[in-house]
Amino acid sequence: MKQAGNYDPEKHHRRSIRLKGHDYAGGGVYFVTICAHREIIGVTGRKPFTGEMRELIEERIRITAEKCAQMRWGEWVIMPDHFHAIIYMEKGKLGLGDVVGGFKAAVSREWNRATQASPIRAVGARPASPHASPVRAGPAPPNAPPNAPRPRIWHRNFYERIVRSREAEARIAEYIRMNPWRCVQDLGAGLRGIGNPALWSGEKLGVLCSRNAPKIGRLPEADVYFSGWHSPKEKEILQWLLANGRRVIACPAWGIENSAFAPGVRQALEENRMLILEMRDTSGNLAAAEARNRFVIEAADGLFTPYVTPGGMLARLLRW
């Protein structure tokens, strides 16, 4: 890797990624992406836009809209290491870069105040106004000297796409809403998943029911319902749980790529009441189904088995 040397304007000039000739102060609709800087990712050792940092970003989203009458937010989402938003701009003195740069600056400034970090080089886009406030950077590494340079929070620039039609706007809004659920997380122990990982810490009731089950009685109350939801009766129970706002963990015997688009699942994911886990074997065959049922039996805090076929796979796993 090349080491950074002295700045040479002939070699290190920065090229704008904005569209030449476009009036960014003339109003319009924009799809904006802002990324975390590698410095803050490297220092924290994890994705930075979580916990208190996420709360701060949410607060500055609200304050930015209150202070800037020329803009309003559309759909937005805070991901662990980047931020997506649709921004509506009215014609006026401020351009899109002024709004985004001010937002990034405010997040950095308030984070420094909260962590008592000292100011260093600017973060984000260059201020359009000579009266703009200086921008500060993020928290220092643990045990760093008081005056040590702080890592930058934001990537220097931001990415923007001009939204030119209602159809394009609808597609982008859909993408933003679904973005968290398309983000596959490593949950440890060889598991990957999408959705709310906090559900795994809840009290899990495993639900297992053989095929051809008769009508079952009342479903027990539980904090989280946990199953592969594969047999006809399990699918019926799952649909009831989703329709009635219950918290659900699913571990289907296939991959997670298209799981978020099953009926009722998307709303549950958007409401943070569902977690979908991917099993090691995603072939969907009988062996994968057995591994899934064994996983539910071993990981659940309790079991609800309204019907078990004598001599079947489930009876064998339960040692009935």
Order of alpha helices (4+ residues) and beta strands (2+ residues): beta-alpha-alpha-beta-beta-alpha-beta-alpha-beta-beta-beta-beta-alpha-beta-alpha-beta-alpha-beta-alpha
